[in-house]
Amino acid sequence: MCITINKEGDFIFQSILIEDISNRLVLLRKKEDMTQQEMINKMNHMIDNSKYDKFGVKYVEQSRISYLERGKIKKGYRTFISKAYIDIYEHFFNIKGSHILYGNRENRKKFIEKIYYKIAYNLKVRPEINWNENISYNQELNEIHNLLINLFSANAMFSYTYSKKKMESLTEYQEFNMVILDFSKEEQKVFDYTIEMFKEKICNLLLNSFEQQFVNNDEFKFFNFNNNIIKWFNTRIKSSIAQLEQEMANDEILKIGFQVRQLLQSIYENNSKELLYEILDDENYYPFENNKLKNNDARRSEFIIDLNREYLQLAYKLSKLQSIYIKDISLQKYLNK
C-alpha cells in the first residue's frame, strides 16, 4: 500500500489524507516520548534484528521520516509513504496499517466531513465572494456535486434559491457557456444552512461506505488514492445518493422542494414563454383583470415576478418544517435500511 502523487500535482483528497497521516505519525512518536532520531535508531535496530528481509529496505532514512512528519514529498520521489514504511510503522508501533492510513473512526469521520464540504462547495464563484475555505472548483467533482445539489433540493428554500441563481447565471453568461454563481449574503446563508442540515446524515452514509471500501477491505491496494476516491464516488456513492434522492422525492413532505425546483426550471428555461402562453390560453385562469399579457413584455415580467414571489414565500415556510423533518425522521429512516 502506498500513497502516490500525480505529475500534475497534489489533488485535494490526497492532500487532506497526507496531512492526516503526517499528524498521526507525529502523534505516534510523541506518545512514546521519543525524539525523531531515537525512533529512527530503534526502527533500524528492529530491521537489523529481523530474521529475514521482510521490510523491503535495509534501514530507515532520516530524511524520509522528516518528510513524512512534515507531510511533504521528498524530491525525486513520487510516493509519499511506501509499503515498506507502512510495514515498518505497523510493526514498530504494533498497529494496523489501516490505522496509519485512515486513523480511528473519529479520524475517519473528520476526513469524510472534509470530503463532504469539498464536494458541496465545488462552486464557480468570483474570488472576492468566496465566503469560506472549502470553496473551490474541480471539474472531476461536477457529477458528484450535482448529485448532492439535487439531494439538497429537498429543502424548498434551497431549491428556490439555487435554482433561481443558476438560471440567472445561465442567462447572463450564455455567450461564454459558463455558470458563475454570485451568491448574496442571504443566499450564502441558505446554502450553508442546507449543507449543515444534511451533513450528519450524508456523512454517516459516506463513512460507512468508505470503511467498507477502503478500511476493512484487506484486498484493496492503496494506490493512486485520488482516482480511487473518484471511482468510489461514481459507483457506490453515486448509486446510493441517487436512490436516496428518489426516495425523498416520493416523500409527501420532502417532494415539495423538488417540485419547487421543477416549477422554477420550467419558467427560466427556454420554454418559459410557451409555458406562459399555455397558462394564459386557459379560459379558467385569469391572473389579471385585463388578460392582455401575450404581447406585453412588461406585464409578462410582472407575472413572472409575482409567481417567483409566491414560490419564495412557499419555500421559506416549508424550509423550517423540512429541516426538522429531515433531521428527526426522514433521512434516518432511509439510511437505516
C-alpha positions as CSV (number, residue, x, y, z in Angstrom):
1,M,0.0,0.0,0.0
2,C,1.3,3.4,-0.8
3,I,0.2,7.0,-1.5
4,T,1.4,8.4,-4.8
5,I,1.4,11.9,-6.2
6,N,0.3,12.7,-9.8
7,K,2.7,14.6,-12.1
8,E,0.1,17.3,-12.3
9,G,0.2,18.0,-8.6
10,D,-1.3,17.2,-5.3
11,F,-5.1,16.7,-5.6
12,I,-7.3,17.8,-2.8
13,F,-8.4,14.5,-1.3
14,Q,-4.9,13.1,-1.4
15,S,-3.7,16.3,0.1
16,I,-6.1,16.0,3.0
17,L,-5.2,12.4,3.7
18,I,-1.5,13.1,3.6
19,E,-1.9,15.8,6.2
20,D,-3.9,13.4,8.4
21,I,-1.3,10.7,8.0
22,S,1.5,13.1,8.8
23,N,-0.2,14.2,12.0
24,R,-0.8,10.6,13.1
25,L,2.8,9.7,12.6
26,V,4.0,12.6,14.8
27,L,1.4,11.7,17.5
28,L,2.5,8.0,17.5
29,R,6.1,9.0,18.1
30,K,5.3,11.7,20.7
31,K,3.0,9.3,22.6
32,E,6.1,7.0,23.1
33,D,8.1,10.1,24.2
34,M,10.7,9.7,21.6
35,T,12.7,12.2,19.5
36,Q,12.7,11.6,15.8
37,Q,16.3,10.3,15.9
38,E,15.6,8.0,18.8
39,M,12.7,6.5,16.9
40,I,14.8,6.0,13.8
41,N,17.6,4.3,15.8
42,K,15.1,1.9,17.3
43,M,13.4,1.2,13.9
44,N,16.8,0.4,12.4
45,H,17.6,-1.9,15.3
46,M,14.3,-3.7,14.6
47,I,15.2,-4.1,11.0
48,D,18.7,-5.4,11.8
49,N,17.3,-8.0,14.2
50,S,14.7,-9.3,11.8
51,K,15.5,-12.9,10.7
52,Y,14.7,-12.1,7.1
53,D,14.2,-9.0,4.9
54,K,10.5,-8.5,5.4
55,F,10.5,-4.7,5.3
56,G,11.9,-4.2,1.9
57,V,14.5,-1.6,3.0
58,K,17.9,-2.1,4.7
59,Y,17.5,0.9,7.0
60,V,15.2,3.9,7.7
61,E,16.3,7.1,6.2
62,Q,16.2,10.2,8.5
63,S,15.2,12.4,5.5
64,R,12.2,10.2,4.7
65,I,11.0,10.3,8.3
66,S,11.4,14.1,8.3
67,Y,9.4,14.4,5.1
68,L,6.7,12.1,6.3
69,E,6.2,14.0,9.6
70,R,6.1,17.3,7.6
71,G,3.6,15.9,5.1
72,K,6.0,16.6,2.2
73,I,7.2,14.6,-0.8
74,K,10.9,14.1,-0.9
75,K,12.5,15.4,-4.1
76,G,12.8,12.7,-6.7
77,Y,10.1,10.6,-5.2
78,R,6.5,10.1,-6.5
79,T,5.5,8.2,-3.3
80,F,4.6,9.9,0.0
81,I,4.6,6.8,2.1
82,S,5.6,3.4,0.6
83,K,4.5,0.0,1.6
84,A,7.9,-0.6,3.2
85,Y,7.5,2.3,5.5
86,I,3.9,1.4,6.3
87,D,5.1,-2.1,7.3
88,I,7.9,-0.6,9.5
89,Y,5.5,1.7,11.4
90,E,2.9,-1.1,11.6
91,H,5.4,-3.5,13.3
92,F,7.2,-0.8,15.4
93,F,4.1,0.6,17.0
94,N,2.1,-2.7,16.8
95,I,-0.8,-1.2,15.0
96,K,-2.6,-2.0,11.7
97,G,-1.6,-0.3,8.5
98,S,-5.2,0.8,8.1
99,H,-4.9,2.8,11.3
100,I,-1.7,4.5,9.9
101,L,-3.5,5.5,6.7
102,Y,-7.0,6.2,8.0
103,G,-6.8,6.5,11.8
104,N,-9.6,5.6,14.2
105,R,-13.3,6.1,13.5
106,E,-13.2,9.7,14.8
107,N,-10.3,10.5,12.4
108,R,-12.2,8.9,9.5
109,K,-15.3,10.8,10.4
110,K,-13.4,14.1,10.3
111,F,-11.8,13.1,7.0
112,I,-15.2,12.3,5.5
113,E,-16.6,15.7,6.7
114,K,-13.8,17.4,4.8
115,I,-14.6,15.4,1.7
116,Y,-18.3,16.3,2.1
117,Y,-17.6,20.0,2.4
118,K,-15.3,20.0,-0.6
119,I,-17.9,18.3,-2.8
120,A,-20.8,20.5,-1.6
121,Y,-18.7,23.7,-2.1
122,N,-17.4,22.8,-5.5
123,L,-18.6,26.1,-6.9
124,K,-17.7,28.6,-9.6
125,V,-17.9,31.9,-7.8
126,R,-16.0,35.1,-8.1
127,P,-12.9,35.0,-5.8
128,E,-14.0,38.1,-3.9
129,I,-17.1,36.4,-2.7
130,N,-15.6,33.1,-1.5
131,W,-17.1,33.1,1.9
132,N,-15.2,30.0,3.4
133,E,-12.1,28.0,2.8
134,N,-14.0,25.0,1.4
135,I,-15.0,26.8,-1.8
136,S,-13.0,25.6,-4.8
137,Y,-13.8,24.2,-8.2
138,N,-12.6,20.9,-9.8
139,Q,-14.3,19.6,-12.9
140,E,-13.8,16.0,-11.7
141,L,-16.2,16.6,-8.9
142,N,-19.0,18.0,-11.0
143,E,-21.0,14.8,-11.2
144,I,-21.0,14.0,-7.5
145,H,-21.5,17.7,-6.7
146,N,-24.6,17.9,-8.9
147,L,-26.0,14.7,-7.2
148,L,-25.6,16.4,-3.8
149,I,-27.2,19.6,-5.1
150,N,-30.2,17.6,-6.4
151,L,-30.5,16.0,-2.9
152,F,-30.3,19.4,-1.2
153,S,-33.3,20.4,-3.3
154,A,-35.5,18.6,-0.8
155,N,-35.1,21.8,1.2
156,A,-37.6,24.0,-0.6
157,M,-35.8,27.2,0.4
158,F,-32.5,25.9,-1.1
159,S,-34.4,24.6,-4.1
160,Y,-35.8,28.1,-4.8
161,T,-32.6,30.0,-4.1
162,Y,-30.1,27.8,-6.0
163,S,-32.4,27.1,-9.0
164,K,-33.1,30.7,-9.5
165,K,-29.5,31.7,-9.1
166,K,-28.3,29.1,-11.6
167,M,-30.9,30.1,-14.2
168,E,-29.9,33.7,-13.8
169,S,-26.3,32.8,-14.3
170,L,-27.0,30.7,-17.4
171,T,-28.9,33.7,-18.9
172,E,-26.1,36.1,-18.0
173,Y,-23.2,34.0,-19.2
174,Q,-24.7,32.0,-22.0
175,E,-22.4,33.6,-24.6
176,F,-19.4,32.2,-22.7
177,N,-21.1,28.9,-21.9
178,M,-20.3,29.4,-18.2
179,V,-22.1,29.1,-14.9
180,I,-20.8,31.6,-12.3
181,L,-22.9,31.8,-9.1
182,D,-22.6,35.2,-7.4
183,F,-24.2,34.5,-4.1
184,S,-25.5,37.3,-2.0
185,K,-25.1,37.2,1.8
186,E,-28.6,35.8,2.3
187,E,-28.1,33.2,-0.4
188,Q,-24.8,32.2,1.2
189,K,-26.7,31.6,4.5
190,V,-29.3,29.4,2.7
191,F,-26.5,27.4,1.1
192,D,-24.6,27.0,4.3
193,Y,-27.7,26.1,6.3
194,T,-28.7,23.4,3.8
195,I,-25.2,21.8,3.8
196,E,-25.3,21.7,7.6
197,M,-28.8,20.3,7.6
198,F,-27.7,17.3,5.6
199,K,-24.2,16.9,6.9
200,E,-24.6,14.4,9.7
201,K,-26.9,12.0,7.7
202,I,-24.9,12.2,4.4
203,C,-21.5,11.9,6.2
204,N,-22.8,8.7,8.0
205,L,-23.6,7.2,4.6
206,L,-20.2,8.2,3.2
207,L,-18.4,7.0,6.3
208,N,-20.0,3.5,6.3
209,S,-19.3,3.1,2.6
210,F,-15.7,4.4,3.0
211,E,-14.9,1.9,5.7
212,Q,-16.2,-0.9,3.7
213,Q,-14.5,0.1,0.5
214,F,-11.1,1.3,1.9
215,V,-10.6,0.5,5.6
216,N,-12.0,-3.0,6.0
217,N,-11.1,-4.4,2.6
218,D,-7.8,-6.3,3.1
219,E,-7.5,-7.0,-0.6
220,F,-7.8,-3.3,-1.6
221,K,-4.4,-1.9,-2.8
222,F,-4.0,1.7,-1.6
223,F,-2.6,3.1,-4.8
224,N,-3.5,6.3,-6.6
225,F,-5.9,7.5,-3.9
226,N,-7.4,10.3,-5.9
227,N,-8.6,8.1,-8.7
228,N,-9.8,5.5,-6.3
229,I,-11.9,8.1,-4.5
230,I,-13.4,9.4,-7.7
231,K,-14.2,5.8,-8.7
232,W,-15.8,5.2,-5.3
233,F,-18.0,8.3,-5.9
234,N,-19.0,7.2,-9.4
235,T,-20.0,3.7,-8.3
236,R,-21.1,3.2,-4.7
237,I,-21.8,6.8,-3.7
238,K,-23.5,7.8,-6.9
239,S,-26.0,5.0,-6.8
240,S,-26.6,5.5,-3.0
241,I,-27.3,9.2,-3.4
242,A,-29.4,8.7,-6.5
243,Q,-31.5,6.1,-4.7
244,L,-31.9,8.4,-1.6
245,E,-33.0,11.3,-3.8
246,Q,-35.6,9.1,-5.5
247,E,-37.0,8.0,-2.1
248,M,-37.1,11.6,-0.8
249,A,-38.8,12.8,-4.0
250,N,-41.6,10.3,-3.2
251,D,-41.9,11.5,0.4
252,E,-45.1,13.6,1.0
253,I,-43.1,16.4,2.7
254,L,-39.7,16.4,1.0
255,K,-41.1,16.1,-2.5
256,I,-42.4,19.7,-2.3
257,G,-38.8,21.0,-2.5
258,F,-38.2,19.1,-5.7
259,Q,-41.5,20.4,-7.1
260,V,-40.4,24.0,-6.4
261,R,-37.2,23.3,-8.4
262,Q,-39.1,21.8,-11.3
263,L,-41.5,24.6,-11.5
264,L,-38.7,27.2,-11.5
265,Q,-36.8,25.4,-14.1
266,S,-39.8,25.3,-16.3
267,I,-40.1,29.1,-16.1
268,Y,-36.5,30.0,-16.5
269,E,-35.6,27.6,-19.3
270,N,-36.2,28.3,-23.0
271,N,-39.8,27.3,-23.0
272,S,-40.8,29.9,-20.4
273,K,-42.7,32.0,-22.9
274,E,-44.6,29.0,-24.3
275,L,-45.5,28.0,-20.7
276,L,-46.9,31.4,-20.0
277,Y,-48.9,31.3,-23.3
278,E,-50.3,28.0,-22.3
279,I,-51.4,29.3,-18.9
280,L,-52.9,32.4,-20.4
281,D,-54.8,30.4,-23.0
282,D,-56.7,28.6,-20.2
283,E,-60.1,30.1,-20.1
284,N,-60.5,29.3,-16.4
285,Y,-57.3,31.1,-15.4
286,Y,-57.1,34.9,-15.2
287,P,-54.1,36.2,-13.4
288,F,-55.0,39.8,-14.1
289,E,-58.3,41.5,-14.7
290,N,-57.1,42.7,-18.1
291,N,-55.9,39.5,-19.7
292,K,-53.7,41.0,-22.4
293,L,-50.3,39.6,-21.4
294,K,-49.3,37.7,-24.6
295,N,-47.7,40.6,-26.4
296,N,-46.8,42.7,-23.4
297,D,-43.2,42.0,-22.2
298,A,-43.6,44.3,-19.2
299,R,-46.7,42.5,-18.0
300,R,-45.1,39.2,-18.7
301,S,-42.2,40.2,-16.5
302,E,-44.5,41.3,-13.8
303,F,-46.3,38.0,-13.9
304,I,-43.0,36.1,-13.5
305,I,-42.0,38.3,-10.6
306,D,-45.3,37.7,-8.9
307,L,-45.0,34.0,-9.5
308,N,-41.5,34.0,-8.1
309,R,-42.7,35.8,-5.0
310,E,-45.3,33.2,-4.3
311,Y,-42.7,30.4,-4.7
312,L,-40.3,32.2,-2.4
313,Q,-43.0,32.6,0.3
314,L,-43.8,28.9,0.0
315,A,-40.2,27.8,0.1
316,Y,-39.5,30.0,3.2
317,K,-42.4,28.4,5.1
318,L,-41.6,24.9,4.0
319,S,-37.8,25.1,4.8
320,K,-38.5,25.4,8.5
321,L,-40.7,22.4,8.5
322,Q,-38.5,20.3,6.3
323,S,-35.3,21.0,8.3
324,I,-37.0,19.4,11.4
325,Y,-38.4,16.6,9.3
326,I,-35.1,15.8,7.7
327,K,-33.2,15.9,10.9
328,D,-35.5,13.8,13.1
329,I,-37.4,11.5,10.8
330,S,-37.0,11.1,7.1
331,L,-33.3,10.6,6.3
332,Q,-32.7,8.4,9.4
333,K,-35.5,6.1,8.1
334,Y,-33.8,5.8,4.7
335,L,-30.2,5.4,6.0
336,N,-31.2,2.6,8.4
337,K,-32.3,0.4,5.5
